[in-house]
Amino acid sequence: MTSSPLTSIITGAARGIGLEIAKGLYDLGHNLVLNDVDDQELELCIQNRFAGDFSRVAIVAGNIKSIEVIKSLINIAYDRFGQLNYVVANAGVTSFNSFIQCTEDQYDQVMDTNLKATFFLVQAAVKSFEDQNITTEKAILLMSSVTGFQAHGQLTAYAMSKAALAMMAKNLVAELSPLGIRINAIAPGATLTERTSNDEYIETWSKLTPLGRPAHTKQIADAALFLLSEKASHITGQTLIIDGGWTSMSPQPPMEIS
């Protein structure tokens, strides 16, 4: 770690995996710039999860599909905290529908949020690293999914977007390594979040997951923190699947439990 606090941007940070990663980085002493679409939820998040510490946590509410929101995240990192070190492109949406019935609007929503927004957030961060001549730690983490590696019904557009993120992490090694920037991705499987923590989901995925249980958000966040840390200083271009073994055996859930 550097002597001055590192600064991290996390999108989709008001709940779930994004919030858990943000908490982990905060506990490591990082300054945070958090993004989510709901400004009230972000405010409550700081009050409830970060003890109201606005000295170390800044928020940018808005849809990450907006280039203006992306610019605000980058600018606030430098204006408030003087540097940017880590970017966690976590924001995403899931859309369950059959391939035949998927509309153009549904397709665009998934691709714009999961793929396009991530592409331009990473691009803006890399440009800022160069413009600001950042010589301290620089690492980027993308949020892929097991569905980018294993077929899962009703999720074609979503799976395409998540597979593309894994390839983005791999392909950018060629351009980012000479700049001293590492980029990796994680691909969570079934995970207990505010949306999924119900008895039916837990029972189903406990049966389908070889390790006998779905993941908790902290288990996903711990892997994310490892890939961002100096302990992973020679790891780049990789996607780490965190699924309790599901993709190794791939039993399919009922569609309504996905």
Secondary structure, DSSP 8 states (H G I E B T S, - for coil): --SS--EEEEES-SSHHHHHHHHHHHHTT-EEEEEES-HHHHHHHHHHHSTT-TTTEEEEES-TT-HHHHHHHHHHHHHHHS---EEEE---------TTT--HHHHHHHHIIIIIHHHHHHHHHHHHHHHTT--S--EEEEE--GGGTS--TT-HHHHHHHHHHHHHHHHTHHHHGGGT-EEEEEEE-SEE-TTT-SHHHHHHHHHHSTTSS-EEHHHHHHHHHHHHSGGGTT--S-EEEESTTHHHH-----GGG-
